[in-house]
Amino acid sequence: MHCYMMKYTVIFERDEAGFYVVSVPALPGCFTQGKTKSEALENAREAIESYIGSLKKHNEPIPEDVGEEVILNA
């Protein structure tokens, strides 16, 4: 079995409580959060793995990241 790592763009935003909220534009509905940026990033990795796992389980295509750069107002 050939396995390779895919890269996905993630977007970090701070919510009103100071948590980091992470979205993955290439994977609709894939969101997570964390108290720190590193915790949010680790949670994002887990969310992406679960999302991809579900797609594979249901024999659905796995989206590729379009590699867009997103700039949010700070």
HUCOR-V301211 format. One record per residue. N is the residue number from 1. RES is the residue in one small letter. PHI is phi in whole degrees, -180 to 180 (999 if undefined). D_FIRST is the distance of its C-alpha to the first C-alpha in Angstrom with 1 decimal. Layout:
((N,RES,PHI,D_FIRST) (N,RES,PHI,D_FIRST))
//
This chain:
((1,m,999,0.0) (2,h,-92,3.8) (3,c,-126,6.4) (4,y,-143,10.0) (5,m,-90,13.3) (6,m,-103,15.7) (7,k,-107,19.4) (8,y,-129,22.0) (9,t,-72,25.7) (10,v,-121,27.5) (11,i,-117,31.3) (12,f,-100,33.4) (13,e,-137,36.8) (14,r,-96,39.4) (15,d,-93,40.9) (16,e,-61,44.5) (17,a,-87,43.8) (18,g,92,42.1) (19,f,-75,38.5) (20,y,-90,35.7) (21,v,-103,34.2) (22,v,-119,30.9) (23,s,-123,29.6) (24,v,-121,26.5) (25,p,-54,27.9) (26,a,-75,24.7) (27,l,-121,24.0) (28,p,-53,27.2) (29,g,85,28.6) (30,c,-91,26.4) (31,f,-133,29.1) (32,t,-159,29.7) (33,q,-155,32.4) (34,g,-163,33.5) (35,k,-70,36.8) (36,t,-119,35.7) (37,k,-63,33.6) (38,s,-68,31.2) (39,e,-66,31.0) (40,a,-63,30.5) (41,l,-66,27.7) (42,e,-64,25.8) (43,n,-63,26.5) (44,a,-65,25.2) (45,r,-59,21.8) (46,e,-65,21.7) (47,a,-64,22.9) (48,i,-64,20.3) (49,e,-59,17.5) (50,s,-65,19.3) (51,y,-61,20.0) (52,i,-64,16.4) (53,g,-59,15.4) (54,s,-66,18.3) (55,l,-61,17.4) (56,k,-62,14.0) (57,k,-59,15.8) (58,h,-98,18.4) (59,n,53,16.2) (60,e,-101,18.1) (61,p,-66,17.5) (62,i,-97,16.6) (63,p,-65,19.6) (64,e,-99,19.6) (65,d,-70,22.4) (66,v,-83,25.3) (67,g,72,26.4) (68,e,-72,29.9) (69,e,-99,32.3) (70,v,-120,34.3) (71,i,-117,37.6) (72,l,-107,39.3) (73,n,-64,43.0) (74,a,-84,43.5))
//
